[in-house]
Amino acid sequence: MKQYLFFIITLSALNAQSKPFNSFNVIIYPEYYFEGIMAELEAEIKQENLPLGFKMSVPDNSDSIFFVSGDSFSDPDVKNLKILKENNRSFINVNIKDAKFRLFIFYDLVKNNDKRFGSFELELNHPIDDAHIILQEPLVAEDFVFSEKDIEPFKDQHGINFKRIHLNNFLANTNKSISFEYRNPSGDISINKLQTILSNDDQNTDLLPVQPTSNSSILPPIRHKLPYWQPLLLLSVIATIVGWIYSRGLKNEKSMPSKVSNQKKGKFCTQCGSPVQLKDKFCSNCGGEL
């Protein structure tokens, strides 16, 4: 009887957990924009749960993580998140004020010649009613193997293969890990191959003869184009990274003594580096004008 009551109490406590998300999707792109992995998390929070303290584990080899508030149609606010460490695990912690947000996590693939190995672990401090982890199969991949068996395969408008898994009633602070492997003999990335395919499709379509119709109404050919918001958003993220690195470089330069300024004071020849006197107009070693 006590065991039964304990089970009922435990089940009630689990059901009582607040589930703050309307939607929660993680899309993993191996070797798409660059020679590593980009994991994109897109989610929507219920208005009554804002603001939301959000803590999530990230891969230990994460290089950079960016938080983007709002949706793809608004002017995004991009923030570089600090990767924190706790109990030998990496994680991010952010206070979210907007209902819709995205996270972009950049980390490395494990490479062994042409073999590629990747993984992702989902763990956060909130429960989710219905979550999805979606894996894009690279266009450059051969012998692709996914760790999950219960999947929903589908293709996008460009014919790229995706594999989706569903997580129902995903509890807070629990872990779901997926992994994959494949070969990439070409060493290329998917975006380059996709652009080549689309370019060839456009050329072939332009060469197709137009068939006359009885009512003279000709339907235009359907041409697949690259999605616009993804490259633009990625460019904004890259611009933020470059700006951050540049600002760090300026700080380092200011903290170091300038050798060039010393040369201009006349202590060394600007041509050969030999010591000279302040009053000298020409270098006694190379004859260069000071």
C-alpha positions, 0 to 999 in steps of 0.5 A: 500500500505504501509503495502504491501511494509513493508511486501516485505521489511521484507521478503527480509530482511529475505531472505537476511540473510546469511545461513552458514551451509551445514548441521545441525543435533542435536541428543538427547540420553536420558539414553544411555551412562549415566543416563542423556541426551547427546545432540550431535550437528554435523554440517558443515559450508560453507568454505566462512563463516569461521571463524564463530562466533557461539552462541547457547542456552543450557539447564539451567541444563547443566553439561558440554559442549565439542566442537570437531573440525574436523570429526570422522575420524580425531584426534579430538581436544576437548575443554571444553566450558564455560557455559555463562549466559545472561538474565536468559538463558544459552548459549555458544559462540565459534569462529569456524575455521574448517568446520566440528564440533561437540558439546556434551552437557551433562545435567540431566533428570527430574526423578520421581520414574521410570518416566523420563522427558526431553527437548531440545531447539534450538536457535542460532545466525545464520539461517539454510536452513534445520536442523534436531532434532533427538531423540533416544528412549531409549531401556529401555523406556516404554510408550514413548511420544514425543511432536512432531506429524509431525515426521519421524520414523526410526531404526538404524542397532541395531533396536533402534527407532529414531524420526526425525523432519525437520526445514526448513528455521530456522531463527536466534534467533528463538526458537524450543522446543521439549520435551519427557517423558517415564518410565524406570522401570529397572533403566538401561541405553540403552548401557548396554541393547544393549550390552546384546542383541548383545552378545545374538545375537552372541551366537545364531548365532554361534549355527546355523547349516551351511547349505550346498550349491551346489557350496560350497560358504557359506556367512558369517552371518551378525552380528551387532556390536557397532559403534566404533567412538562413544565410543572412542570419548566419552572416549576422552571427559571423559578423558578431564573431568577427567583431568580438575577435577584433575588439579582443585584438584591439585590447591586446594591442593596447596592453602591449608596448609598441615596437614601431613607436620606439623605432620612430623615436630614433632608437633603431633603424627602420630599414635594418633594425640597427641601433642609431642615435637620436641626432642621426639622419642616416643609418651608419650600417645600411645608409638608409634615411631615418 
